[in-house]
Amino acid sequence: MKNISTKYISIFSLFLLIGFTSCDAALEVDLPSNQLSSNTVYASDPTAEAAVNGIYQSMVTGFYYNQIHSILGQTSDELIRTNGIPTIYGTNEIPETDSSINGMWGELYKTIYNANNVIEGVSKSTTLNAVKSKQWIAEAKFLRAYAHFNLTNLWGNVPLVLTTNIDVSALLPQSSQEAVYTQIITDLTDASKDLPTDYKNYDEERIRATKWAAETLLARVNLYLGKWSEASAHASAVLSQTGTYELITDLSPTNSPFISDNDEAILQIPYFNVNYTYEGSSVFIDANTAAFLLRKGNALFETGDDRKTKWTRNITNAQGVFIGIAPTKYKNRFTSSPIERSTVFRLAELYLIRAEARVKLNDITGAQQDINAIRNRALLDNTTLTDPNQLLDLIALERQREFFAENGHRWLDLKRTGKLDETLSVLSDKIWKTTDSLYPIPEPAIRSNPFLNQNSGY
């Protein structure tokens, strides 16, 4: 299994809630038919493995490689369009009929459906390798948790889907965020027990979940829930794996956290038979200019910050006048080198999670050490701050500098810290309402499920 994107080409999957039809494709294994029954898929280890790989490949879609960066970046105070033309995301005037929001909802539920299919199929099979079965179920639970995490953070109360029975799931009412988070923690705790602790089973490619991916998401979830001791403990569990993970230093186009299988990467998503990512090829940089600028521009960074030097580019207009800086974390545009992958989790997040938790736990020295690990990698001096509130402000700023244009961190950070209103209401180009903190549930989902209630403000 040198590369799951070449060895396994998707397995059939059904979409739910918004009217997608099922699809299927050939697997690179001998099968009796391209219309595979669940019994056939989960009768042998190779086809079951292909089904698990199919979950990951179902994530090579717009939400995971585009909208999680670009739409969440625009609805926050992070990204603006280079051409200056307002968008419904930048003004926070998203209608429930928007096709991108509809697609995001559907793609996340597609991941959940595929994960549920694996959980049910592997659990029922009597012919699969017992050790591998535990790992496959653990991977599926991890991916189900990650999809539910994104759903509840973007839409609030959402259907909690734990079955492939569409007669049940298509008419599910919304569950509270508390219930969704409870299931997320259950799934991740189960997954952490049975996931591998290294990448040996994956030919050292960091493209499938390990125990440390589950621990990373557990750290994030507990941070969001204000469970500081738990967040710190889960972050420390990953940070202690020094033989596997370390921060990438001496940043360069060929030495970055976005290169395939680098030491900072915890989980990455590979593409089909290519060495570049959609982030690098299309989302942030096009052939002549940039699609997005960082709203705060140079003011976001301290003098000498290597993240500005290595992860942004100056943009000028047609007359050669400087208009701002654009995110360029991913460098590969349709070429064979360097090999990059969409990066879901990386080690830097754990330092900043633990730093924040440590401040809340009054471990000021420990928090400073974690902050300095990130600042030093960026070639910045150690912080000398000791006041807890000032440290929390610095952590928020370092998160903004470290994760700009990356996986919606800024939008989610403003939400979880209750700072959306004060941050976005003062921006003149936004038509901000408090209810904009949640995206509209897509109109097709509302239409097909009478038990769904639209979020306030739409």
FENGI-V466928 format. One record per helix or strand of 3 or more residues. SS is the DSSP state (alpha for helix, beta for strand). FROM is the first residue (numbers start at 1). TO is the last residue. If there is no record, write none. Layout:
# FENGI-V466928
SS	FROM	TO
SS	FROM	TO
This chain:
# FENGI-V466928
alpha	4	7
alpha	38	41
alpha	45	57
alpha	62	75
beta	79	81
alpha	99	124
alpha	130	155
alpha	166	169
alpha	177	194
alpha	200	202
alpha	211	224
alpha	228	239
beta	265	269
alpha	278	283
beta	292	294
alpha	297	300
alpha	306	311
beta	312	316
beta	322	327
beta	342	346
alpha	347	360
alpha	364	377
alpha	388	402
alpha	409	416
alpha	420	424
alpha	434	437
alpha	443	448
